[in-house]
Every structure is written in C-alpha cells, then in structure tokens.
Amino acid sequence: MEPINRKRKSDFKAYGPSHITNIDWENPDHRRCVMASLIQGAKIIERDRQKGRLGPRALASPWYESFHFELYREIYDPNARCIFGAIYRHKCPTSNSIPKYVIAFRGTLPKRETAVWDWLTDIQVILNNLQKTSRFQQAVEIIKEMVAVAGAANVWLGGYSLGAAIALLAGKEMAKMSDQPHLLETYLFSPPFVSFSLEWIEDQELKQGINMARTFLRGVIATTKSVVVNLMANDDRNGCSQQFDDPFAAISGWVPHLFVNKGDIICSGFIGYFQNREYMKQIGMGAFEKLASQESIIRNLCSTRKIEPAHLLASAELSINSSDPLTNLKSDHSLRQWWAPNLICEAKIYQHE
C-alpha cells in the first residue's frame, strides 16, 4: 500500500481546490485554479500509472471531473515510456468563455520511472535546445492536430515548470505560423526563465542599475552581431543571406498568462524582464532594449548565429504571488500555491506595441 502522506498529495479532497464548487469562467481566480488543477491531474495520471492504481484506486479523475472535464487523451512519451501531459474535453461547454479542450503538460516528476528523462529535458531547456527534443516536437504536433479539429478559440494550453517551458515554446510556435497564426489561451505556472534572476536583491536602485548594465551589454553584442551578419550577407564569396528578423512582431498579439513567485529563482526572472522593458521604454530606450532582450550573452557571445532565448516574450499578463512569503524554494516553486484559497495575486498586462 502507498503511504498515507504520499497518497494525500494526490487526493483532490485533501490537497486540491475543493473550495471551488460553482465555477465562474469569467473569474480569473477560478480560471487559474482550474487550469492548475488540470495540470496537476496530468501528473497524477502518470503517478497512477506508476503505482498501478486502476479503477476506483486511481486518484487522477477528481482533478478534472470536479470541473466537468473528461480525459480525452493521454500524451505519452515513447522514449521515456511515461505520460507527460493530458488532453481534457469539457463535458458541456455552455459559453465561449469555457474551453472545449485543454492541453496540459506536467512538470518534472523526480521519481525513478521518470526522473532521468525529465532531467535530460530540463537540461535542454537550460541549453535553449528544447525545440530539438522529441517530447516538444510531439507536443507541437498534438497541439496542431487539436487546433485543426476544434479551432484555436476552443483549445487552451497549460503547463507547470518543465511543462510550462513546453507550453510557452509551443504557444510561440503556433503564434508564428506563417499561413495562419493561432493565438492560444495559455496558462504558464512557474515557467523557467533561463537567465540569472535579480529578484533576491532588495535595493531597487542597485537592481535597476544591474539590469541596465546587462541590457547595455546585450544590446552592444546584438548590434555588433547584426553588423557582422549584414557584412557577411553582402559578401558574394560567402553567399550568405542570413538576417536578424524581429521575433516580437510575430508573437506580439499572443498574451499568455504567467504565474510566478518572487522567491522562486526558477521563474522570478520574468519579473525583472518585463519591468526592465517597461522602464527602458519610459526613458526612450525601448527599441534598444527590444534588440537587447533577443540576445543571450552566454550562448551567443561567440556566435553570429541567431539563437532566440526560450523565454523571449513580447506580451504577457504577469501574475505575482503577493501572499505571505513562503518558506523555501520547494514551496515558492510549487503548483499548489496557485490554487490556495487565500492566494493574493498582483496581475499586470505587458502589451508589446
């Protein structure tokens, strides 16, 4: 038998947002709680599989059935031989504000059956190579398939941690589709920001100064590389026609919902990312900052090849957990915090113009 304390974390009644009984899909707090629960459900589906919990012993169904969803399809990674996501279908959507389908991707599951492959994928996120992984490519194909079946307006994306990285990059891919861009409603919980976060610095002036210095350095690198690439493009002997396109233009209309905790070093970099962009715009350096934000100092310093940072976003609704400070990284990065009944979120929309 599974220990009670471990089973409790999979038990919806003991651990989940059972305080939500009548869902108001116009209420952003309800949408946040439901989407976080569906993502948790994808994790519990995999845990049920690992533990051999079948039929009445399975614990996943309350995480989606409580909100009138049914499991439409499991998303299975044949290489890792595990479930890393799920597609849910709403049983009776009565308005346009209710998604017909939700595609949810779980976070890293540090269990024997999944840890190695999940951690290997985490490493690819850090190296900015997630788009090359079979797991991401499979996710994109499934999303395209569901959009073709149900329409973009009826498909929502959600992900937590590693799953948020997959959903973020997939959402960007869908928004960039040249034939018909699809701006999917997307909920990203604790998405990885692969850069050094400064949110631990209490002195706001010092933090702003470091941010500006980093922006200036990235901007100089980006400008230099742009000049080099243009010179190469004009060299007939090289026959090179590489150009630096503006990635913001293609995804500016896509506004994903980002949920971050200031104490979480994995995702808190998004706070400074958007605040610094806003500040640079206010002082008349918005164009320079936009160029700089496309540059990763470590990965691109010695390369003229354009490598777009995975966390690059043009627009977003950023929600910061402003409740009482949590105790440690595990709590600050937890998915559970986003369905807590006493959660206080500070939300702000950053819209690229």
C-alpha positions as CSV (number, residue, x, y, z in Angstrom):
1,M,0.0,0.0,0.0
2,E,1.1,3.5,-0.7
3,P,1.9,5.6,2.4
4,I,-0.9,7.8,3.5
5,N,1.2,11.0,3.5
6,R,2.2,10.5,-0.1
7,K,-1.3,9.4,-1.2
8,R,-2.6,12.6,0.3
9,K,-0.8,14.8,-2.2
10,S,-2.7,13.0,-4.9
11,D,-6.0,13.2,-3.2
12,F,-8.1,16.0,-4.6
13,K,-10.3,16.3,-1.5
14,A,-7.4,16.7,0.9
15,Y,-4.9,18.6,-1.3
16,G,-6.8,20.3,-4.2
17,P,-9.0,23.4,-4.6
18,S,-12.2,21.7,-3.3
19,H,-13.3,25.2,-2.1
20,I,-14.4,25.9,-5.7
21,T,-17.8,24.4,-6.2
22,N,-19.6,26.7,-8.7
23,I,-17.1,27.7,-11.4
24,D,-17.3,31.2,-12.8
25,W,-15.3,31.1,-16.0
26,E,-15.3,34.9,-16.1
27,N,-13.5,35.0,-12.8
28,P,-9.7,34.9,-13.3
29,D,-9.1,33.3,-9.9
30,H,-11.4,30.4,-10.9
31,R,-9.7,30.0,-14.3
32,R,-6.3,29.9,-12.6
33,C,-7.3,27.3,-10.0
34,V,-9.0,25.1,-12.7
35,M,-6.0,25.2,-15.1
36,A,-3.6,24.5,-12.2
37,S,-5.7,21.5,-11.2
38,L,-5.9,20.1,-14.7
39,I,-2.1,20.3,-14.9
40,Q,-1.9,18.5,-11.5
41,G,-4.2,15.9,-13.0
42,A,-1.7,15.2,-15.7
43,K,0.9,14.5,-13.1
44,I,-1.4,12.2,-11.1
45,I,-2.4,10.3,-14.2
46,E,1.3,9.4,-14.6
47,R,1.6,8.6,-10.8
48,D,-1.5,6.3,-11.1
49,R,0.3,4.5,-14.0
50,Q,3.5,4.1,-12.0
51,K,1.7,2.9,-8.9
52,G,-0.7,0.6,-10.8
53,R,-3.7,2.4,-9.4
54,L,-6.6,1.4,-11.6
55,G,-10.4,1.8,-11.4
56,P,-11.6,3.0,-8.0
57,R,-8.0,3.1,-6.7
58,A,-7.0,5.7,-9.3
59,L,-6.7,9.3,-7.9
60,A,-6.4,11.4,-11.0
61,S,-10.1,11.8,-12.1
62,P,-11.3,14.2,-9.4
63,W,-8.7,16.7,-10.5
64,Y,-10.6,17.2,-13.8
65,E,-14.0,15.7,-13.3
66,S,-14.6,18.2,-10.4
67,F,-14.6,20.9,-13.1
68,H,-16.8,19.0,-15.6
69,F,-13.9,17.8,-17.8
70,E,-13.2,14.2,-19.0
71,L,-9.9,12.7,-20.1
72,Y,-9.8,12.8,-23.9
73,R,-6.3,11.6,-24.4
74,E,-3.1,10.9,-22.5
75,I,0.1,12.4,-24.0
76,Y,2.7,9.6,-23.9
77,D,6.5,9.9,-24.5
78,P,7.5,6.6,-26.1
79,N,11.2,7.3,-25.5
80,A,10.8,7.8,-21.7
81,R,7.8,5.5,-21.6
82,C,5.8,7.9,-19.4
83,I,2.9,10.3,-19.6
84,F,3.9,13.9,-19.7
85,G,0.6,15.5,-20.5
86,A,-3.1,15.1,-21.0
87,I,-5.9,16.4,-23.2
88,Y,-9.1,17.2,-21.4
89,R,-12.5,17.7,-23.0
90,H,-15.2,19.8,-21.3
91,K,-18.4,17.8,-21.0
92,C,-20.9,20.6,-21.8
93,P,-19.3,24.0,-22.6
94,T,-22.2,26.4,-22.4
95,S,-20.4,29.6,-23.4
96,N,-17.5,30.8,-25.4
97,S,-15.6,31.5,-22.2
98,I,-15.4,27.8,-21.4
99,P,-12.7,25.9,-23.3
100,K,-13.8,22.8,-25.2
101,Y,-10.3,21.3,-24.9
102,V,-7.4,21.9,-22.5
103,I,-3.9,20.5,-23.3
104,A,-1.9,20.3,-20.0
105,F,1.8,19.4,-19.5
106,R,3.1,18.3,-16.1
107,G,6.3,19.4,-14.5
108,T,9.4,17.4,-13.7
109,L,8.5,14.3,-11.8
110,P,11.6,13.2,-9.7
111,K,10.6,9.6,-9.4
112,R,12.6,6.6,-10.5
113,E,10.4,5.9,-13.6
114,T,10.6,9.5,-14.9
115,A,13.5,11.4,-13.3
116,V,16.2,10.7,-15.9
117,W,14.3,11.6,-19.0
118,D,12.6,14.6,-17.3
119,W,16.0,15.9,-16.1
120,L,17.5,15.4,-19.5
121,T,14.7,17.5,-20.9
122,D,15.3,20.1,-18.2
123,I,18.9,20.3,-19.3
124,Q,17.8,21.0,-22.9
125,V,15.6,23.9,-21.5
126,I,18.7,25.4,-19.9
127,L,20.7,24.9,-23.1
128,N,17.9,26.6,-25.1
129,N,17.5,23.3,-27.1
130,L,14.0,22.3,-26.0
131,Q,12.7,22.7,-29.6
132,K,15.0,19.9,-30.7
133,T,13.7,17.3,-28.3
134,S,11.2,14.6,-29.4
135,R,9.0,15.5,-26.5
136,F,8.5,19.1,-27.6
137,Q,8.1,18.1,-31.2
138,Q,5.4,15.6,-30.3
139,A,3.6,18.2,-28.2
140,V,3.6,20.7,-31.1
141,E,2.1,18.1,-33.4
142,I,-0.6,17.2,-31.0
143,I,-1.5,20.9,-30.5
144,K,-1.7,21.4,-34.2
145,E,-3.9,18.4,-34.5
146,M,-6.3,19.6,-31.8
147,V,-6.4,23.1,-33.3
148,A,-7.3,21.6,-36.7
149,V,-10.1,19.6,-35.1
150,A,-11.6,22.1,-32.7
151,G,-10.3,25.5,-33.8
152,A,-7.8,27.7,-32.0
153,A,-10.5,29.5,-29.9
154,N,-11.6,26.2,-28.4
155,V,-8.1,24.9,-27.3
156,W,-6.3,26.2,-24.2
157,L,-2.8,25.4,-23.2
158,G,-1.4,24.9,-19.7
159,G,1.9,23.8,-18.1
160,Y,3.9,23.9,-14.9
161,S,7.7,24.2,-14.7
162,L,9.1,21.9,-17.4
163,G,5.6,21.6,-18.8
164,A,5.3,25.4,-18.8
165,A,8.5,25.6,-20.8
166,I,6.9,23.2,-23.4
167,A,3.6,25.1,-23.4
168,L,5.4,28.5,-23.8
169,L,7.6,27.4,-26.7
170,A,4.7,25.6,-28.3
171,G,2.4,28.7,-27.9
172,K,5.1,30.8,-29.6
173,E,5.4,28.3,-32.5
174,M,1.6,28.4,-33.0
175,A,1.6,32.3,-33.0
176,K,4.4,32.3,-35.5
177,M,2.7,30.1,-38.1
178,S,3.1,31.9,-41.4
179,D,0.0,30.5,-43.1
180,Q,-2.4,31.2,-40.2
181,P,-1.1,32.3,-36.8
182,H,-3.0,30.8,-33.8
183,L,-3.1,32.8,-30.6
184,L,-3.9,30.2,-28.0
185,E,-5.2,31.0,-24.5
186,T,-2.2,29.8,-22.4
187,Y,-1.6,29.4,-18.7
188,L,2.1,29.1,-17.6
189,F,2.8,28.3,-13.9
190,S,6.4,28.8,-12.7
191,P,7.8,28.8,-16.2
192,P,11.7,28.6,-16.3
193,F,13.5,31.8,-17.0
194,V,16.9,30.7,-18.2
195,S,18.9,33.7,-17.0
196,F,20.3,34.9,-13.7
197,S,17.5,36.4,-11.6
198,L,18.0,39.6,-9.6
199,E,14.8,39.4,-7.6
200,W,16.7,38.5,-4.4
201,I,18.2,42.0,-4.4
202,E,16.2,44.2,-2.1
203,D,17.9,47.5,-3.2
204,Q,15.7,48.6,-6.1
205,E,18.3,51.2,-7.4
206,L,21.1,48.6,-7.4
207,K,18.8,46.0,-9.1
208,Q,17.8,48.6,-11.8
209,G,21.4,49.5,-12.3
210,I,22.5,45.9,-12.9
211,N,19.5,45.4,-15.2
212,M,20.5,48.4,-17.3
213,A,24.1,47.2,-17.4
214,R,23.1,43.8,-18.6
215,T,20.7,45.4,-21.2
216,F,23.5,47.6,-22.5
217,L,26.0,44.7,-22.8
218,R,23.4,42.5,-24.6
219,G,22.5,45.5,-26.8
220,V,26.1,46.1,-27.8
221,I,26.5,42.3,-28.6
222,A,23.3,42.3,-30.6
223,T,24.2,45.4,-32.6
224,T,27.7,44.1,-33.3
225,K,26.4,40.8,-34.5
226,S,23.9,42.5,-36.7
227,V,26.6,44.5,-38.4
228,V,28.8,41.4,-38.8
229,V,25.9,39.4,-40.3
230,N,25.0,42.2,-42.7
231,L,28.6,42.4,-43.9
232,M,28.6,38.6,-44.4
233,A,25.3,38.8,-46.3
234,N,26.8,41.4,-48.7
235,D,29.9,39.2,-49.3
236,D,29.2,37.4,-52.6
237,R,32.0,35.0,-51.9
238,N,30.2,33.7,-48.8
239,G,26.8,33.6,-50.4
240,C,25.3,34.3,-47.0
241,S,21.8,35.8,-46.8
242,Q,21.2,35.4,-43.0
243,Q,19.2,38.2,-41.5
244,F,18.1,39.2,-38.0
245,D,14.3,39.2,-38.1
246,D,12.2,40.8,-35.4
247,P,10.7,37.9,-33.3
248,F,8.5,40.3,-31.4
249,A,6.4,41.2,-34.5
250,A,5.1,37.6,-34.9
251,I,4.1,37.0,-31.3
252,S,3.1,40.5,-30.2
253,G,-0.6,39.6,-30.2
254,W,-0.2,36.4,-28.1
255,V,-0.7,37.3,-24.4
256,P,0.0,34.2,-22.2
257,H,-0.8,34.2,-18.5
258,L,2.4,33.9,-16.5
259,F,2.2,32.9,-12.8
260,V,5.4,33.5,-10.8
261,N,6.7,33.8,-7.2
262,K,9.2,36.4,-6.4
263,G,11.1,33.9,-4.2
264,D,11.3,31.3,-6.9
265,I,14.7,31.6,-8.7
266,I,13.5,29.3,-11.5
267,C,10.8,31.7,-12.8
268,S,11.2,35.1,-10.9
269,G,13.4,36.4,-13.8
270,F,10.3,37.2,-15.7
271,I,9.5,39.9,-13.2
272,G,12.7,41.9,-14.0
273,Y,12.4,41.0,-17.7
274,F,9.1,42.8,-18.1
275,Q,9.8,45.6,-15.5
276,N,13.1,46.5,-17.2
277,R,11.5,46.6,-20.6
278,E,8.9,49.0,-19.3
279,Y,11.5,51.2,-17.6
280,M,13.7,51.3,-20.7
281,K,10.6,52.3,-22.8
282,Q,9.8,55.1,-20.4
283,I,13.3,56.6,-20.7
284,G,13.2,56.4,-24.5
285,M,15.4,53.3,-25.0
286,G,12.6,50.9,-25.8
287,A,14.0,50.0,-29.3
288,F,17.5,49.3,-27.9
289,E,16.0,47.1,-25.1
290,K,14.0,45.2,-27.6
291,L,17.1,44.4,-29.5
292,A,19.0,43.5,-26.4
293,S,16.3,41.2,-25.0
294,Q,16.7,39.0,-28.0
295,E,20.3,38.3,-27.1
296,S,21.7,35.7,-24.6
297,I,25.2,36.8,-23.5
298,I,26.5,33.3,-22.6
299,R,25.1,31.4,-25.6
300,N,25.6,34.0,-28.3
301,L,28.8,35.8,-27.3
302,C,31.0,33.8,-29.6
303,S,28.4,33.1,-32.4
304,T,27.0,35.0,-35.2
305,R,24.1,32.5,-35.5
306,K,20.9,33.9,-34.1
307,I,19.7,32.0,-31.0
308,E,16.5,33.3,-29.7
309,P,16.2,32.9,-25.9
310,A,13.4,30.4,-25.0
311,H,11.9,32.9,-22.5
312,L,11.6,35.6,-25.1
313,L,8.1,37.1,-24.9
314,A,6.6,40.2,-26.5
315,S,3.5,40.4,-24.4
316,A,2.1,38.7,-21.3
317,E,-0.2,39.0,-18.3
318,L,2.2,38.6,-15.4
319,S,0.7,37.5,-12.1
320,I,3.0,37.6,-9.0
321,N,2.1,35.7,-5.8
322,S,2.0,38.6,-3.3
323,S,0.6,36.5,-0.4
324,D,2.7,36.0,2.8
325,P,6.2,34.9,1.9
326,L,6.7,31.1,1.6
327,T,9.4,29.3,3.4
328,N,11.7,27.7,0.8
329,L,12.3,27.1,-2.9
330,K,10.1,24.0,-2.9
331,S,7.2,26.0,-1.6
332,D,7.9,29.0,-3.8
333,H,8.0,26.8,-6.9
334,S,5.1,24.6,-6.0
335,L,2.0,24.3,-8.2
336,R,-0.2,24.0,-5.1
337,Q,0.3,27.7,-4.2
338,W,-1.8,28.7,-7.3
339,W,-5.0,27.1,-6.1
340,A,-4.7,28.1,-2.5
341,P,-7.9,29.8,-1.3
342,N,-6.2,32.7,0.3
343,L,-3.9,33.5,-2.6
344,I,-3.3,37.2,-3.5
345,C,-2.0,37.9,-7.0
346,E,-0.7,41.1,-8.4
347,A,-1.5,41.0,-12.1
348,K,-0.4,43.3,-14.8
349,I,-0.6,43.1,-18.6
350,Y,2.5,44.0,-20.6
351,Q,1.4,44.5,-24.1
352,H,4.0,45.0,-26.9
353,E,3.3,47.8,-29.2
